[in-house]
Amino acid sequence: MLNRPAHGGNRVWAAQLAQCAPHELLDFSASINPLGPPQSAIAALQDSISDLCHYPDPDYTALRQVLGAHHQIDPDWILPGNGAAELLTWAAWDLAQLDCTVLLTPAFSDYFRALRLWNAQVLTASMLYDSQSLRYVHPDGQAGILLNNPHNPTGQSWCCVEFYELLDRYELIVIDEAFMEFTGSEGERHNSFIAELCSGSYEHVIVLRSLTKFYSLPGLRLGYAVGHPDRLRRWQAMRDPWSVNSLAAQVGEVMINDHAFAQATWDWLTPARTQLEQSLAQFPALTPRPSAANFLLVKTQSSAPLLQAELLQHDRILIRDCLSFPELGEDYFRVAVRTAADNQRLLDALSQIPSLQG
Ligand SMILES: Cc1ncc(COP(=O)(O)O)c(C=O)c1O
C-alpha cells in the first residue's frame, strides 16, 4: 500500500483505493484550473519540441522579459524556477540564516519540508480562529516570516497594505502568491505585493508565484520568484543549472499573454465558487469557509478521511483530507472548484452519504 499523500493530486494513491485507473478519478484534491491547459500552451509545447536538442538559456532572458512586461517590473527582479516549490527551497535557505521563521498555521506542508531541510527554527502562530494573528507575533532576535496570500488551505486573502507593518519587524518576508492569479486583475491590484516590492526596492521581501495551478500545468513545473536582483543572482549561482526545462520556459513565454484564457477563468470561477459554497452549506454537517481562491475549505461533522474513502470507493471522486495540516485533522476537507458539471457530481455523491444529512 502506498503512503497517504501530504499533497493533493496524488492520483496513483487514490486510484489504488478506488480500484480504478488514475484517469478515471474526478480529482477535487489538487486545486488546478479545470479550463486548462490553454490551447496557446499546448501549441507552444508542440513548437518547442524541436528545441529539445539544445540546453535552455541559463538566464531565461526571454521568459524574464515577458514576465517583467506582465508585471511592469524590471526583469532583473525575476527568477524563473521549477515550480514555486523549487524557489521555496531557496527562500527557506535564506530564512534559515535568521534566528527564527514565523509560519501561520495551518500551513502548506511543503513549507515545513523546505525549512526543515536547512534546519530553520520555526515559530508557528495559528490563524484558524484569528485572521489577524500576524499582528500579535513578536519573535525574539532576527526573524523572518513566510506568508501565503491567498492562503492555502483556508482561502483567506489579505490586502497588500496589511503587510506594510511587517516591513520594519522582519529581516526577511516571503510571500507565497501561488494562487494570486485566481483573484483576478482587481484582486492582483489589491492583494499582490509585487508592485510594492519593486517600487519600494525592498531588499528583504520575496514574492513567489506558481504558473502550474492557474494554467493547469502541474506536470510541466513552472513558477518564478520576484525579489532583489542580488538575492536572485545568489540563488541562481547556488542552484542546479537549467532547473527550468526549455519546454516549460517557452510555454511560459506564450501563455502569460493569453488574456482570453485568463478572462475565461475569472468569468468561470466567481459564480462557480459561489454556487459550490452555497450548495455545500445546505448540508447540515458541512460548513464551507468563504474563499478568494479556487478551492474551499469545508468543516465537517463527519470524519473527513472516512468521507474521502467513501467518495473514492463509491464515486471515484477524490477530495483532499487535511491530515497533513495537524491543526485541521479529521474535521476538515478541501475541494477545488471545478466545472458546474463536475461540482454537481460531487454534490450528488455527498447527498448519498447519510452522516452528512444531519
Ligand atoms: C501554497 C502553495 N504554494 C506553492 C505550491 C507549489 O506550486 P508549484 O506547483 O508551482 O511548485 C503549492 C502547490 O500545491 C501551494 O499549494
PDBQT file of the ligand as one rigid body, heavy atoms in Angstrom, charges set to zero:
ROOT
HETATM    1  C1  LIG A 401       0.507  27.360  -1.282  1.00  0.00    +0.000 C 
HETATM    2  C2  LIG A 401       1.311  26.670  -2.333  1.00  0.00    +0.000 A 
HETATM    3  N1  LIG A 401       2.486  27.193  -2.693  1.00  0.00    +0.000 NA
HETATM    4  C3  LIG A 401       3.250  26.612  -3.629  1.00  0.00    +0.000 A 
HETATM    5  C4  LIG A 401       2.858  25.436  -4.241  1.00  0.00    +0.000 A 
HETATM    6  C5  LIG A 401       3.767  24.810  -5.250  1.00  0.00    +0.000 C 
HETATM    7  O1  LIG A 401       3.384  25.141  -6.547  1.00  0.00    +0.000 OA
HETATM    8  P1  LIG A 401       4.210  24.659  -7.809  1.00  0.00    +0.000 P 
HETATM    9  O2  LIG A 401       3.410  23.610  -8.499  1.00  0.00    +0.000 OA
HETATM   10  O3  LIG A 401       4.392  25.890  -8.660  1.00  0.00    +0.000 OA
HETATM   11  O4  LIG A 401       5.516  24.125  -7.324  1.00  0.00    +0.000 OA
HETATM   12  C6  LIG A 401       1.639  24.854  -3.891  1.00  0.00    +0.000 A 
HETATM   13  C7  LIG A 401       1.208  23.595  -4.526  1.00  0.00    +0.000 C 
HETATM   14  O5  LIG A 401       0.270  22.954  -4.100  1.00  0.00    +0.000 OA
HETATM   15  C8  LIG A 401       0.836  25.501  -2.914  1.00  0.00    +0.000 A 
HETATM   16  O6  LIG A 401      -0.334  24.986  -2.539  1.00  0.00    +0.000 OA
ENDROOT
TORSDOF 0
